[in-house]
Amino acid sequence: MGSGKTYLVHNRSGNHLPEVDQQSAMRRNDTYIPVPLSDKGIDIINIKTIEDIGYVQQDSILLKSLSPEENTQSRQGLYFQDGERRVDYVLTYHVKKPSTARSRRRSSRLTDNALTRSLRRSRGPPPREDPEIGAQEHRVDYHEDDKRFRRDEFENNLREMGLELEKDEDTKTPGVGYVKIHAPWHVLCREAEFMKLKMPTKKVYEVKKGSDLMEKINTFISKVTEPLHPNVEETRIHNVKHLSYPFSREKQHLFDLSDKDSFFDSKTRSSIVFEVLKRTKCTKAKYSMGITSLLGNGVYTAAYPLHDGDIDGENTDPNDRKLLYEEWASYSVFYKYQPIGLIRKYFGEKIGLYFAWLGVYTQMLIPASVVGVIVFLYGCATVDDDIPSMEICDPRHNITMCPLCDRVCSYWKLNTACGTARASHLFDNPATVFFSIFMALWAAMFMEHWKRRQMRLNYKWDLTGFEEEEEALKDHPRAEYEFRVMQKSLQKEQKTHKTEKEKLTCRDRFPAYMTNIVMMLLMIGVTFAIVFGVILYRISTKAALHMSSNPTTRSNVRLTVKTTAAIINLVVILILDEVYGAVARWLTILEVPKTDKSFEERLIFKTFILKFVNAFTPIIYIAFFRGRLVGHPGSYLYVFESYRMEECAHGGCLMELCIQLSITMLGKQLIQNNLFEIGIPKLKKLIRYIKSKRSSFQEEEREKKLQRYETDHFLDPFAGLTPEYMEMIIQFGFVTLFVASFPLAPLFALLNNIIEIRLDAKKFVTELRRPVAARAKDIGIWYNILRGIGKVAVIVNAFVISFTSDFIPRLVYQYMYSPDGSMHGFVNHTLSYFNVSHFQERTQPNQPLHLGYRVEICRYKDYREPPWSQTPYEISKEFWAVLAARLAFVIVFQNVVMLMSDIVDWLIPDIPKDISLQIHKEKILMVELFMKEEQGKLQVLESMTPRGSKDACNNRSPMPRPRSTPQAHTNSND
């Protein structure tokens, strides 16, 4: 639009209004101003450029002439064009540039007056339009017109709710229009009262940290750890706290309203607007649609609150986002505590609780890591003193072992397994039993510590009485649910011709439930099938490598097969994790849950089941099944009649379990958690950079001048906390479930989490749109999952120690069969005898003289009778003695450890004593505050009542004066 264009504004009677220059009438960003009733029905006409028409609908809105360049108070899109009203929320929608023919038809409707008719006559007859093209354009534009109709109705309803809107279609992002929403003071007050938001009152009181001794200790610890605290105001210790009370418009005098602009912070303002958006409906259509349905149907493309400002730049104003970036999302502050108060202030309680939980979990990993390293070092220090390892490595023990596979494998010497035996001792020693007990108690301590930390945050964030309104705020139906109900109502109306309010029943969801059951079983079956495929890979690869002519290859068969199989398992787990996540979401969508809370809980349950089975099935197979379904020489078990089941190394399956667990855990953390989270954003940024390089210089300049609401539109939408929690829950399973086989698991988890916290922080601050602040007083279903994993971990570790490691067989030998009470002779005790003439046909070694002599008797690891006994190769009595000891250990270990966990749970109160006292004190102070208010009202009434009436009232109903009650309570508390 050039400055020479002129606009005529006229009413529908044909009388011209004053001429308006383009500089003052059309240079705008759609700031709405109400039009007087006498001027309704105004049209704006551009004589020279018919495509650029702006027109006003029936509810009469005129466009104010303001430009971003002229108004410096807009502060890069954080405020309306007047520079005073803050943008609390933004809705975006698709803007389609109208075609020439459509614009011509619309212009003919808007400009049908004497002046335009005379201009058309002077130009001659217009060209005749093709009817087929017109019908096609009508079909294409029908949906856009319907969306525009719904947007207009929805926005009018928002204005009726008291919100103020400002549209901006003339932006630097083509095809995107923005609706900026501002909540004025009276709307904030009304909605805060409806949502029962607790706000700080004028009343302050002193917060006591406990006894004088505890206060001195806390002060000393605070001074020592001062370098670890972030440089934000929230981390400083405050001895006073504002008394909080649910906001009420009738009791505004209780609150400090001296600065109304900052009384409701940006997080609270956006959550209030979001509640209004969820309640507002489009009702002119046959069925009502809320904001979720409008987003689902494409009427609006996005809805989000704005970030507070930029995080870098010389002229960037100080803001909470920039402070979070510098003190939280930077790798240079990895050693500092998180500013949990500032995180909650900016993102809300739900996200604040996640990062608080992650911080507590990471801190608790420090002692677990230290103990795990000590256990590992103990294994390293005692490996040379381990008698069974020394016997295996001693070449004087000329023990010939039976072949590990049919035909291609030959006899081998036991001392060739020396390296495996010594490595197994690093993780299979008496210290691992102690570490398993320690980790079970650690899990109980962690849960108790988190409950206490959570209660402190609830008190600090004023969430102590949150249950009642929490459920009320989560009953908004989801868009998919509303759509299904609408479909059901339409179908029923067509049959019965009656309109009734419908809802989805179990009968409606029955096909979805059956699909869920079948698909979940199918996915679990896929996991089992892949594990079985890896087993076949190990068996066939081991046989193939034994056929190699390279002696180095033959000597490293076991290590090669173990490592490659573990890597294959890792790759499959990473792929299936993504597939199972998508399948779980699809299955949850099929169920059509009514509320977001129900959707989230069902999605979490399905995702956890599938990903847990996917991650731990290979580990469970190695720990509890491998080597136990083998048979014995001369009577091996086969798969498909050709694949002989694999057996463990002589040192046991614990070493192979450690390899599988370490590769899976480290691979998931490095590749899935960190590489994907770092690499994918970097790749997206690189793609945007390449595209910007291809564009012109003007395009780059345009990118630099984007408003805040435009910049946030290009950020990724917030997808919820489920992926973040799921990563940590699976990691918690690795740390606790099989920790007896891998004492270094807590250390690697600690190192990962130090990076994970800063990665998540950077993602939330710089790469995601600002999420709507959600209130929560706990971490929800995740706490129950953690408790369940902690209980299962006790049982799993008991079975790992008793059945996977050699701890129980060593104890049984030492106290029942050893002649001198030592471990000398243990290796020979665990090996059975086999006569090589008893091999089945076609299973004998192809090279029986591989060792340089003919072998008549070979040994294998099992408790069986020798071939010269009356019952050859039958299970011996030693086997039953060891099995009884193993089962007894499982029962004793499980009950003792669980009893100790319950004792820890009982000894540590869920609510810290000082917090309990402060909550009680708050209740007393609140009673005192209202009693004083009532006394003040009574005094005002007494002063306004005539003396005679006062005496009559006193004679009628004498009322006791309740002054002593609050004072007595206060003194008793002190």
Number of C-alpha atoms within 10 A of each C-alpha: 10 7 10 10 15 19 20 16 17 20 14 15 8 11 9 11 11 10 12 15 15 18 18 13 18 24 18 19 21 23 20 15 13 11 15 9 9 6 11 18 18 20 19 20 21 19 16 11 11 15 18 16 17 15 18 14 12 9 13 18 19 21 21 17 16 19 18 19 8 9 13 12 16 21 18 18 21 23 20 26 25 15 17 12 17 22 27 26 26 24 20 23 21 19 14 12 11 13 11 11 14 15 16 14 10 16 19 14 10 18 18 12 14 9 10 15 13 10 11 11 10 9 9 8 8 8 6 6 9 8 9 9 11 13 11 11 14 13 11 11 16 12 12 16 12 13 19 17 16 21 17 15 17 22 21 17 17 20 14 11 15 17 21 21 22 19 20 15 19 15 15 14 15 12 13 18 21 25 22 24 26 24 25 16 13 12 18 20 19 15 20 22 16 15 18 17 22 19 20 19 19 13 15 13 14 11 16 14 17 14 10 10 10 11 13 13 12 14 13 12 11 15 11 10 12 14 12 15 17 22 16 14 11 14 16 12 9 10 10 11 14 15 21 20 17 16 23 20 12 8 10 12 11 21 18 14 14 8 8 10 13 9 15 18 12 23 23 22 25 27 23 26 24 20 15 19 21 16 14 19 22 22 14 12 11 9 14 14 24 21 23 19 22 20 18 16 15 13 21 23 15 17 23 21 26 25 27 18 19 19 19 12 7 5 7 11 14 13 13 19 20 21 17 23 20 18 20 28 24 14 17 11 16 16 12 16 17 24 23 22 19 20 23 22 19 25 22 21 25 19 23 24 23 18 21 23 19 20 19 17 20 18 16 19 23 16 13 23 20 15 20 26 17 16 23 21 14 18 24 15 12 13 20 12 10 16 16 21 23 18 21 26 19 14 14 9 13 11 17 18 23 25 20 22 22 20 17 19 24 20 21 18 17 21 22 14 18 19 13 21 25 23 17 26 25 23 26 26 22 15 18 26 22 13 20 28 21 16 27 26 22 21 25 22 17 17 19 20 19 21 20 19 18 21 21 19 22 20 16 13 16 20 19 14 12 16 11 9 13 15 10 10 11 12 13 16 16 21 22 19 19 22 18 16 17 19 13 16 19 18 12 15 13 10 9 9 10 11 11 10 9 14 14 15 8 10 9 14 15 12 12 18 17 11 15 20 11 11 15 19 13 12 18 18 12 14 22 17 12 18 21 14 12 18 19 17 16 20 18 16 18 22 19 14 20 21 14 13 9 10 9 9 15 17 14 12 17 19 14 17 17 17 15 16 19 23 16 15 22 22 16 16 25 19 11 20 19 12 14 22 18 13 21 24 17 13 20 24 16 16 20 21 20 18 16 15 15 15 17 17 17 19 20 21 15 20 23 20 14 22 25 16 17 25 25 18 19 25 22 16 16 22 26 16 15 17 18 13 13 17 15 17 23 17 12 16 17 14 9 7 7 10 16 19 20 21 20 19 18 19 25 21 25 27 27 24 24 24 20 22 26 19 16 25 21 18 19 21 22 14 15 17 21 19 13 14 16 16 12 12 14 12 12 11 12 12 12 11 12 11 10 14 12 10 11 10 10 9 13 13 10 13 14 10 12 16 18 19 24 22 18 22 22 12 13 15 16 15 10 11 12 15 14 15 17 17 16 18 19 19 22 19 20 22 26 26 25 27 27 32 30 24 29 23 27 28 20 18 23 19 15 18 23 17 15 21 20 20 19 18 21 20 18 21 21 19 17 18 23 23 23 23 24 15 20 18 21 19 15 11 12 17 15 11 14 17 14 11 19 25 20 17 24 27 19 24 27 27 23 27 27 23 24 26 25 20 18 20 21 20 17 17 22 18 13 12 17 17 12 9 12 15 19 17 16 18 18 15 16 19 18 20 22 25 17 18 11 12 16 13 7 9 16 20 20 13 12 18 12 14 13 7 8 10 17 11 15 20 24 20 21 19 20 22 19 18 16 11 9 9 12 14 21 14 14 16 12 20 15 12 14 20 17 12 16 21 16 13 18 21 13 13 22 23 14 14 21 20 13 16 21 13 13 16 17 11 10 14 13 17 16 14 13 15 21 14 17 18 15 13 18 16 12 18 20 17 15 18 15 13 16 15 13 13 14 12 12 12 12 11 12 13 11 10 13 10 11 9 11 15 11 10 13 11 9 9 8 8 8 6 8 12 12 9 13 19 14 12 15 14 8 8 12 8
